[in-house]
Amino acid sequence: MKIHRIDARDLPDLWFQAVHDILDEGKRFVIDRGSYAGQTRLEYDYFCGHVRYPGTLPLIPDIPPSCGIPNPVEEAYIFGGDGYNRSYIEYLMTGEKEPGESYTYGERLTKAPIGGDKLTWWNKNETDIIDRRDIDGKIIFEENGCLYLNQIEWVIDTYKRFGHRNNQMVLQVAHPTDISLVDPPCLRSIDTRIQDGTLHFFVYFRSWDLWGGMPANLAGIQNLKEYMAGEIGVKDGEMIVESKGLHLYGYAEDLAKLRCLKDA
């Protein structure tokens, strides 16, 4: 198994290098199950990217007009605009869920239910087990008789109240029962670290569409990082991203070759 590592200046640089390299380094196989079953795709064995300045604008890929291909992601898709009822930022940072959606990243991050043993310990105020906090309507809130936790606001509050040397502050997207879903979340976690007054993100995707998914996901996650850094009162920092399933679908291969000026 080969670990493919990329050091990138910014998000467009990471995307271009990953697209360029997968054409030579990716392994081709037929998809057995899930999205695009029966089709082929190129995939890295394992991918790790280090982005030093992920906040550098623009956040989406640079496509020279001479390539004659559309950008894989529109700014309106990320930030909202004509043709989109919901921006990707809303999908990532709010609890709104449309009919037919089994989950959204925002629901997992901002509306995580407190139940089972945790709720029992919470109600019994067993502070030796549970970090019980007041129901403030922002970090902890009630809705239809259920208790929910906003992970984003919890992490911000914890760093502000208890200091920066804390290895517990992981934004969790995955649930153990997600394995029962036909299409479980691709984004599993966003780990955080504050070092030298700067907030860094460590992002893991179980499976990841390189052509359109990576640039949209990371633009949204960068906006989340900037928001959290501002609320905590620290600088916006670097990003390390990883996946054991970063891939390029067959339909995008010709587009990738055009962008990278490689022969079809």
N, C-alpha and C positions, 0 to 999 in steps of 0.2 A: 504494500500500500504506500502510495506516494503522497506526502503532504505538500501541497502547492501553496507557497507563501508569496504575498505581494506587499511591498511597501509603497504606499501611495501618498501623494501630496494632498489631494482632496477627493471628494466623491466621484466627480467625472473621471479623474485619473484612475481611481480604483476600478470603475466599471470598464473603461477602455482596456486596461491591462488584462482584466479577467476575461473579457470577450476575446481579445487578441490571443491570449495564451490557450484558451480552451480549445481553439481550433486545431492546435497541435498536441496539447497535453490531455485533452478529454478522451475518455473511453466511451465508445458507442455501444448502446444496448437497447433492447426492446423493453418498453414499459409494461410490466405485468399487471399492475393494479393502480387505481387512483386516477388522477387527472391525466388525460391523453393516453389511456391504456391502449396498447397495441401499436403506438407510434414509437419512433426512435428518438433518442436524445444523446447528446454528449454530456459527460459528467466528470467532474474531478473526484478523485478518491477522497480527498479531504482538502478543504480550502481554508486558508487563514489570511485575512487582510488587515493591515495596520494603516490607518488613515490619520495623518498627523494634523491636518487642518480641515476637518470635515465641515466647518462652518463657512468656508470660502464659497462665495457665490460665483456662478450659479450652482445650485445643488444637483441639477439634472444633467444628463449627458450632453456633450458638445458634439453636434452632428454638422460637419461642414456642408454648405449647400451643394458643393460639387459631388457629394455622395449620392444625391438624388433620392434619399430615403427619409421617412418621417422620424422624429424623435420618438424613442420607445415610450416616453411618458410626457404628458403635457403638464405645464405648470398649473393649469386650471384643475387638473385631476388632483394635484397635491393640495392646493390652497383654496380651491373652489372657483367656480366660474360657469360660463355658459355651457350647457350640455351635461352638467353634473348636479344631481340633487343633493349629494353629500360629498364633501371633500375628504381626502385621505386623512387629513389632520383630525377631522371629526371622528372618522372611523377608528383612529388610534387613541384619541384622548378624551372621548366621551363614551357614555354607557349606552348610547342609542343603538338599537338593534332592529333591523327591518324584518318583516315577515319572511320566513323561509331561511333566515340565517341561523345556523346552529350556534354561532358565537361571533363576536367581533373582538379584535385585540383590545379595543377601548373598553368593552364590557368587562373583560378579564382584568384590565388594569385599574379601572375606576369603580367597578361595582362587583367586588368579590364577596360572595356571601360568607358570613361567619356561621358555621353550623356544627353539628356533631359534638364531639368532646370539647372542641374549642368554645362553642357557645355555652356548654355546661360550665366550663371553668370560668368563662366570662361572667355568667350570671351569678356564680358563687364567689366571684371576686378573688379567685385563687391566684394572687399576684406572684406567687413563687413559680407558677407555670405560664401564665398568660400576661402579656403586657397590656393590661386593661386601660383604656383611655375613655374620656368623656364622649358622649354622643354629641357632636358639635355641628352636625349637618354638612360637614365638609370632608373631614377625614373618616369619621364614623357616622353613619346615618341609617335611619329606619325607613322602610318602604313596605307598605302592605303587611305589616307585622313582622317583617324580616330585618335582620341586621346586616349591614354591608360595610365594606372597608374600601376606601380609595387608596390603592397602593402608591400612586404617584404622590399624593398629598402626605401619606404616612411617611414615605422616605424623606421628603422635604422637611417635614416637621421633626423627624428623628435626628437628621443631621444638624438642624438648627438648635435643637434642645440639648443634644448629648455630645456634639463634636463630630469630627470628621474621621477619626480612626475607628471605623466600624465595617466589618466584613459581612454583616448580615443583610445589607440593603439590596436585595435582589428583586426586581420586578418580574413576577412569575406569570407567564401566560398559560403554561401547560397544566392540566389536571390529570391525575392518574387514569381517570375514566375516559379521557380523550381517545384512548386506544380503541374504544368501541365505536367511534365516529367513522363514517365512510371517508370523510376528508378532515382529519384532525388538523389543528393549527400548525402552520409551518414555523412561525416564530415561537420559540419555547421559553426564552428568558432574556432579560436585559439586566445584566449585573452592573453594579455601579461602584465607583471608587473616587474618593476625593484625595488628591495628593498635591502638595504644594499649592493649596488654594485653588485647585482646578478639578472640575468634574469630568471623569472619563467614563465611557460606556463600553461594555463587553457584551456583544450580541451573538446569540446562537440561533440558527435556523436548522431544523431537521432536514428540510427540503427547500430549495430556493431557485426560482426562475431567474436566470441571469439577465435575459434581455430586457424584460419590462419590470419584473418583480424587484430586483435589487435596487435600481435607482429610485423607484417609488417608495419602497420600504425605508431606505436609508435617509431619503429627504425628510420623510415624516419623523423618523426616530431622531434625526438631528434637531428638528424643531422641538421635539420633546425635551431633548438634552438642554437646549438653550433656555427653555422655559424653566426647567428645574434648577439650572445653575443660577439664573436670575433670582428665583425665589429664595434659594439658599444663601445667596450673596457671595458666590464664588465665580471663577472664570469658566468659560466653556472650553472643554478639552478635547482629547483625542478619542478615537473609536477603534476598537478591535472587533472584527466580525469573523465568524466561523460557521462552517457548514460541512456536513458529511454528504450533502446532496445538492451542491450548486451545479446547475445544469443549463444547457442550451437546447431548446426543443428544435426538432428538425425543421419546422417552418421558418425559424429565425436564422438558420445557418447561412443562407444566401445573403440575408441582410447584414449579418456579422462580417461576412467576407467583403462586402461592399464598404462597410465602415472602416475596416482594417486594411483596405486596399490590397486584398489577397485575391488571387485568381480563383474563380468559381470552379 
